[in-house]
């Protein structure tokens, strides 16, 4: 069977196309484009968000550059 790729310009077009396919009982799949996908894993994002919140809450250790280079 042949594959057809459709590129709707906006959400309204996407909704109409999905409704049309569903009405005709045509199987279809949704794929996110690269711009819609996160470049990072959800676990990494959660870790970074926790770290940012910890910093805002003052849960940090501050070091002077002189202490690092000893």
C-alpha positions as CSV (number, residue, x, y, z in Angstrom):
1,X,0.0,0.0,0.0
2,X,1.1,3.6,-0.5
3,X,1.9,6.1,2.2
4,X,0.6,9.7,1.9
5,X,2.2,12.4,4.0
6,X,0.1,15.5,4.7
7,X,1.4,18.8,6.0
8,X,-1.4,20.9,7.5
9,X,-0.5,24.6,7.9
10,X,-2.3,25.0,11.3
11,X,-4.4,23.2,14.0
12,X,-7.6,23.9,12.2
13,X,-6.4,22.1,9.0
14,X,-5.1,19.2,11.2
15,X,-8.5,18.8,13.0
16,X,-10.4,18.8,9.6
17,X,-8.0,16.2,8.1
18,X,-8.2,14.0,11.2
19,X,-12.0,14.2,11.3
20,X,-12.2,13.3,7.6
21,X,-9.9,10.3,8.0
22,X,-11.9,9.1,11.1
23,X,-15.2,9.6,9.2
24,X,-13.9,7.3,6.4
25,X,-12.5,4.9,9.0
26,X,-9.0,5.3,7.5
27,X,-6.2,4.3,9.8
28,X,-3.6,7.1,10.4
29,X,-0.7,7.9,12.7
30,X,0.4,11.2,14.2
31,X,4.1,12.0,14.2
32,X,5.6,15.1,15.8
33,X,7.9,17.2,13.8
34,X,11.4,18.0,15.1
35,X,10.3,21.4,16.2
36,X,7.6,19.8,18.4
37,X,9.8,17.3,20.0
38,X,12.1,18.1,22.8
39,X,15.8,17.6,22.2
40,X,16.1,16.3,25.7
41,X,14.8,13.2,27.5
42,X,11.9,13.8,30.0
43,X,14.1,12.5,32.8
44,X,16.9,15.0,32.0
45,X,14.3,17.9,31.8
46,X,12.9,16.9,35.2
47,X,16.4,16.8,36.8
48,X,17.2,20.2,35.4
49,X,13.8,21.7,36.7
50,X,14.5,20.2,40.1
51,X,18.0,21.8,40.1
52,X,16.6,25.2,39.1
53,X,14.1,25.0,41.9
54,X,16.7,24.0,44.4
55,X,18.8,27.0,43.4
56,X,15.8,29.3,43.8
57,X,15.2,27.8,47.2
58,X,18.8,28.5,48.2
59,X,19.8,24.8,48.4
60,X,23.2,25.4,46.8
61,X,26.8,25.2,47.7
62,X,28.9,28.2,46.7
63,X,32.6,27.9,46.0
64,X,35.2,30.6,45.3
65,X,37.4,30.1,42.3
66,X,40.5,30.1,44.6
67,X,39.0,27.0,46.4
68,X,38.6,25.1,43.2
69,X,42.2,25.6,41.9
70,X,43.9,24.5,45.1
